[in-house]
Amino acid sequence: MSDSLFLASSMIFVLVAGLPLAFHLTRYLGAKSDNIRKNEPYEGGVRATIGDSSHTFNVKFFLVGIIFLIFDVEVLFMLPWALNLRELGFFGIVEMAIFVGLLVGGLIYVYRARILKWM
């Protein structure tokens, strides 16, 4: 048996045997809470409904999440650009200026549409 095969099989064995053991031990070693308020499901300011699911809630929770994702993913595009700026040259600067311009335009739209205004 080669060294890498032995290492891979031992890692798989540790994961298969160790993780369930660790999860099982947390039941006995962890803190216990029997508080009924603490065990209720709670998501984003809206209490979970049990039974009738026709309860409506404000769509702004979703809008804030989507807008956060849009403006947060820009970092995924800016980091490789910053790392390769010397190779990209002037074309890379123009490209990023267009990208940032689109983001600023989206931010202006969100501000004017008052999407983030709660009251």
PLY file of the C-alpha trace (Angstrom):
ply
format ascii 1.0
element vertex 119
property float x
property float y
property float z
element edge 118
property int vertex1
property int vertex2
end_header
0.00 0.00 0.00
1.45 3.38 -0.96
1.89 6.19 1.54
-0.71 8.47 -0.07
-3.32 5.70 -0.18
-2.68 4.92 3.49
-2.98 8.62 4.38
-6.22 9.02 2.44
-7.78 5.90 3.93
-6.80 6.88 7.47
-8.26 10.36 6.97
-11.50 8.87 5.72
-11.59 6.51 8.69
-11.06 9.40 11.13
-13.85 11.38 9.48
-16.28 8.46 9.37
-15.61 7.37 12.96
-14.59 10.65 14.59
-17.29 13.05 13.47
-20.26 11.00 14.72
-18.40 10.42 17.97
-17.75 14.15 18.36
-21.40 14.99 17.67
-22.52 12.34 20.14
-20.18 13.66 22.84
-21.55 17.20 22.52
-24.88 15.92 23.82
-23.23 15.00 27.12
-20.51 17.65 27.38
-22.40 20.70 26.11
-24.66 23.06 28.02
-28.31 22.15 28.21
-31.13 24.63 27.76
-34.71 23.67 28.42
-36.01 27.21 28.01
-39.05 27.10 25.73
-38.39 30.63 24.40
-34.84 29.71 23.47
-35.91 26.64 21.51
-38.44 28.50 19.30
-37.52 28.91 15.63
-36.80 32.55 14.79
-35.70 33.85 11.40
-34.90 37.46 10.57
-37.41 39.18 12.82
-40.33 36.97 11.79
-41.61 34.27 14.09
-42.06 30.95 12.34
-45.66 29.94 11.86
-46.66 26.42 12.73
-49.74 25.21 10.96
-51.21 27.87 8.67
-48.53 29.15 6.30
-50.57 31.99 4.81
-48.92 34.51 7.14
-47.47 37.36 5.08
-44.39 39.34 5.98
-42.49 42.25 4.53
-40.56 41.57 1.34
-37.84 44.02 2.43
-36.08 41.19 4.26
-35.44 39.56 0.88
-34.52 42.84 -0.80
-31.89 43.66 1.81
-30.39 40.18 1.40
-30.30 40.39 -2.39
-28.84 43.90 -2.40
-26.20 42.81 0.12
-25.22 39.92 -2.13
-25.01 42.12 -5.20
-22.79 44.70 -3.56
-20.77 42.12 -1.67
-19.88 39.97 -4.67
-18.06 42.94 -6.18
-15.10 42.06 -3.96
-14.80 38.75 -5.81
-14.25 40.70 -9.00
-12.05 43.46 -7.57
-9.49 41.26 -5.83
-8.24 39.41 -8.94
-8.30 42.70 -10.82
-6.08 44.33 -8.18
-3.68 41.40 -8.26
-3.35 41.52 -12.06
-3.43 45.27 -12.54
0.11 45.51 -13.94
-0.60 42.92 -16.64
-3.96 44.48 -17.53
-2.60 48.01 -17.90
-4.84 50.86 -19.00
-7.49 48.49 -20.37
-7.91 46.99 -16.89
-8.41 50.41 -15.34
-11.06 51.32 -17.91
-12.75 47.96 -17.39
-12.90 48.45 -13.61
-14.13 52.02 -14.04
-17.06 50.70 -16.07
-17.74 48.03 -13.44
-17.64 50.51 -10.55
-19.82 52.88 -12.58
-22.45 50.17 -12.95
-22.31 49.50 -9.21
-22.67 53.19 -8.38
-25.60 53.38 -10.79
-27.24 50.46 -8.99
-26.63 52.10 -5.63
-28.20 55.34 -6.86
-31.21 53.38 -8.11
-31.59 51.62 -4.75
-31.32 54.96 -2.92
-33.85 56.75 -5.16
-36.31 53.85 -5.08
-36.10 53.96 -1.26
-35.75 50.20 -1.13
-33.76 50.30 2.10
-36.14 52.69 3.88
-38.02 50.76 6.54
-40.76 53.20 7.50
0 1
1 2
2 3
3 4
4 5
5 6
6 7
7 8
8 9
9 10
10 11
11 12
12 13
13 14
14 15
15 16
16 17
17 18
18 19
19 20
20 21
21 22
22 23
23 24
24 25
25 26
26 27
27 28
28 29
29 30
30 31
31 32
32 33
33 34
34 35
35 36
36 37
37 38
38 39
39 40
40 41
41 42
42 43
43 44
44 45
45 46
46 47
47 48
48 49
49 50
50 51
51 52
52 53
53 54
54 55
55 56
56 57
57 58
58 59
59 60
60 61
61 62
62 63
63 64
64 65
65 66
66 67
67 68
68 69
69 70
70 71
71 72
72 73
73 74
74 75
75 76
76 77
77 78
78 79
79 80
80 81
81 82
82 83
83 84
84 85
85 86
86 87
87 88
88 89
89 90
90 91
91 92
92 93
93 94
94 95
95 96
96 97
97 98
98 99
99 100
100 101
101 102
102 103
103 104
104 105
105 106
106 107
107 108
108 109
109 110
110 111
111 112
112 113
113 114
114 115
115 116
116 117
117 118
